Amino acid sequence: MTVAAFLSSALFVGASAAWHLLRGNQSPAIRKMFSMALWMTLLVAPVQALIGDMHGLNTLKHQPAKIAAIEGHWENPPGEATPLLLFGWPDMAQERTRYGLEIPALAA
């Protein structure tokens, strides 16, 4: 959560500095602000991606039903390759996902 806050702050500061630079304010303080925001984003974004991946793998290990629900799978037959469901329309009555776009054998 803290790393995500750092990343969000860096992106906000960078956007603010970019706006000032595009409006013609070329002061050294604004240029330094933009540079610091970009370096912070460059350092923190990969860390946030790693933390998110570790969290997802932990959830897959300890709560596989939650991952199946997140991915939109109603049931998971053993021994079958499960497709990655990119998007679709959930049908609660029939317990299936309609109009889904799937990539075969790519789900967690």
N, C-alpha and C positions, 0 to 999 in steps of 0.2 A: 504494500500500500504506500509506503514511504517512497519507494523508487518511482511508482506511478505519479506521485505528487511532484517529485523532482522533474520528471519528464514533462508533465503538463505545464509546470511553471516555466521550464525552459522554452517550450513551444509558444507559450503566451508572450513571454518576454521577447522572443525572436520575432514573433508576428508584429508586436508593437514597434520594435526597432525597424523592421522592414517597412512598415507603414510610414515611419518618419523618414527613412531613406528615400522611399519612392516619392515623398512629398517635397524632396529637395533639401532636407535638413541633413547636411553632411558633417555635422560636428563630430569631433573625436569621441565624445562620450557616447553618442548614438552608435558609431561604428564599433566601439569597444563593446557596447551592450549586445549588438548583433553577433559579434565574434564569440563572446562568452556564451551566448545562448546556443549557438550552433555547436560549439565544442561540448557543452553540457549535453545536448541532444545526442551527439555522436557517441559520447561515453555511456550515457544512461540507457539508450534505446536497446542495445544488445543485452544489457543486464536484465532489463524488464522482459525481454523475449525469453531469456533463459529461466527466469523466475516463473513466468507463465507456463512454460513447458514442464518444469519440475512439478508445478501445482497440478497440471493436467495428468501427468503420469502417476502422481500420488493418488489422485481421485480415481483413476483407472484401476489402480491396484486395490484400493480399499472400498470403493463404491462403484463397481462396474455398472450397476443399474442406472446410476445417475448419468454416467457417460452415454449409455444407450439412449436415455431420454433426451440428453442434450443433442445427440446426433439424429434424433427423430426415428429411432427404431422401436417398433412395438414389441417385437420378439426377436430373439437371437438363437436360431437353431444351431446346435452344436455341430461342428465339422464343416459348416458352410462358410464360404468367404462372404463377408458382409460388405455391401457397397457403402461408399461415403455419400451421404445424402446432402447435396449442396443447398437445395431449398425445395420446398413443397408446401402443400396445404394439408394440415392435419385434419383427419375425419375422426372425431371422438366416438361417434356411434359405431362405426365399423372397425375402429382401432387400426387404422392404416393411414399412410401419407399419400394423398392424391397429388397428381401432377408433379411428382418429384423428379429432379434432375440428379442422377446418380452416377458415380464413378465406380465401376466394379472392383471389388476386393481391395478397397483402400481404407476402410473404416478402422477405428481402434479396436 
